Amino acid sequence: MTTIELKDILVHKIAAINDKSFLAAMNTIIDSKSEKLIYKTTPEQRQVIKVGQDQIARGESFTNDQVEAEIDKWLREK
């Protein structure tokens, strides 16, 4: 049996399973064995990412420490 044939068999078997906790466990196992994740983005998402990258390039960003300090300040005022 080839890898492709085995994958096809597994896809069909998984499609027939309705046990949410079992499927979640399988998802965890599969995630741990995935060689690489490919995130597909929409054109709108890519545009928003580009805007963010441009802002960072212009120095229009905050460090995590700056954000946490601002949150702490805001919480003390409430």
C-alpha positions in Angstrom: 0.0 0.0 0.0 1.4 3.4 -1.0 1.4 6.5 1.3 -1.2 8.1 -0.9 -3.5 5.1 -0.7 -3.1 5.0 3.1 -3.9 8.7 3.4 -7.0 8.2 1.3 -8.2 5.3 3.6 -7.5 7.4 6.7 -9.4 10.4 5.4 -12.5 8.2 4.7 -12.3 6.6 8.1 -11.8 9.9 9.9 -14.8 11.4 8.1 -17.0 8.7 9.6 -16.0 9.5 13.2 -18.2 11.7 15.2 -16.5 11.5 18.6 -15.2 15.1 19.2 -12.7 14.2 21.9 -11.2 11.4 19.8 -11.0 13.7 16.8 -9.3 16.3 19.0 -6.8 13.8 20.2 -6.1 12.7 16.6 -5.6 16.4 15.6 -3.0 16.7 18.4 -1.2 13.7 17.1 -1.3 14.9 13.5 -0.1 18.4 14.5 2.9 16.9 16.2 3.9 15.0 13.1 3.2 17.7 10.5 6.4 18.5 8.7 5.4 22.1 8.0 2.3 24.2 8.3 1.2 26.3 5.4 -1.0 29.2 6.3 -3.2 30.4 3.4 -4.1 34.0 3.6 -6.7 36.0 1.7 -5.6 39.1 -0.3 -7.2 41.3 2.4 -5.2 39.5 5.1 -2.0 40.0 3.1 -2.7 43.7 2.7 -3.2 44.1 6.5 0.0 42.2 7.1 1.8 44.5 4.7 0.4 47.6 6.5 1.7 46.2 9.8 5.1 45.5 8.3 5.3 49.0 6.9 4.4 50.5 10.3 7.2 48.4 11.9 9.7 49.6 9.3 8.7 53.2 10.2 9.1 52.6 13.9 5.4 52.8 14.6 5.4 49.9 17.0 5.7 49.1 20.7 7.7 46.4 22.5 5.9 43.8 24.6 7.3 45.5 27.7 5.9 48.9 26.6 2.5 47.4 26.0 2.5 45.6 29.4 3.5 48.8 31.2 0.7 50.6 29.5 -1.8 47.9 30.5 -0.6 48.0 34.1 -0.9 51.8 34.1 -4.4 51.6 32.7 -5.5 48.9 35.2 -4.2 51.0 38.1 -6.3 53.9 36.9 -9.6 51.9 36.9 
